[in-house]
Amino acid sequence: MHEYDFGFSLPKGYQVFLDDLGDQPGYDIGETGICLYAKEDLTERNQTYQIDEDEPDFFMIGQDGDLAYFLKKNGDDSIYENDLGALGSLEMQKVAESIADFINQILQEE
């Protein structure tokens, strides 16, 4: 397992996901339009959308258009979502207990 240095601790389940993703350019969940970012894109995407300014306790891990998916920094494996245009004004909504649960839920809905 790799250690990822983003300035906070990633949940172990998400670290395993990134390890399994390896050199892939990201992970598209079926034909849903949801893309989970590759390790090398995480910092850039969070900077582009100024996540640290609007949601300093969260880290964006993927998106589907204007809907983004997050982990809580130094938190557990839970996945949250929020509209990128509403960051800082609407509470994060917990959508899954882990990245594996999130992917499975989305695939079942497809």
Residue pairs with C-beta under 8 A, 6 or more apart in sequence:
1 15
1 16
1 19
2 15
2 18
2 19
3 15
4 10
4 15
4 18
4 39
6 42
6 43
6 59
8 59
8 73
8 74
9 73
9 74
10 18
10 59
10 71
11 71
11 75
11 76
11 77
11 98
12 77
13 77
13 98
13 99
13 100
14 61
14 71
14 77
14 99
17 36
17 99
17 100
18 39
21 27
21 36
21 38
21 39
23 38
24 38
25 38
25 41
26 35
26 36
26 37
26 38
26 41
26 62
27 35
27 36
27 38
27 62
28 34
28 35
28 36
29 35
29 36
29 103
29 106
29 107
29 110
30 106
30 107
30 110
31 110
32 64
32 106
32 109
32 110
33 64
33 65
34 62
34 63
34 64
34 69
34 106
35 62
35 63
35 64
36 61
36 62
36 69
36 99
36 103
37 45
37 60
37 61
37 62
42 59
42 60
42 61
45 60
45 63
46 52
46 59
46 60
49 60
49 68
49 84
49 87
51 58
51 59
51 60
51 70
51 87
53 88
54 87
54 88
55 70
55 82
55 87
55 88
55 92
56 73
57 72
57 73
58 70
58 71
58 72
58 73
58 80
58 92
59 70
59 71
59 72
59 73
60 68
60 69
60 70
61 69
61 70
61 71
61 79
61 99
62 68
62 69
63 69
63 84
66 83
66 84
66 85
67 81
67 82
67 83
67 84
68 81
68 82
68 83
68 84
68 87
69 79
69 80
69 81
69 95
69 102
70 79
70 80
70 81
70 82
70 92
71 77
71 78
71 79
71 80
72 78
72 80
72 92
77 97
77 98
77 99
78 94
78 96
78 97
78 98
79 94
79 95
79 96
79 97
79 98
79 99
79 101
79 102
80 92
80 93
80 94
80 95
81 92
81 93
81 95
82 90
82 91
82 92
82 93
83 90
95 102
95 105
96 102
96 105
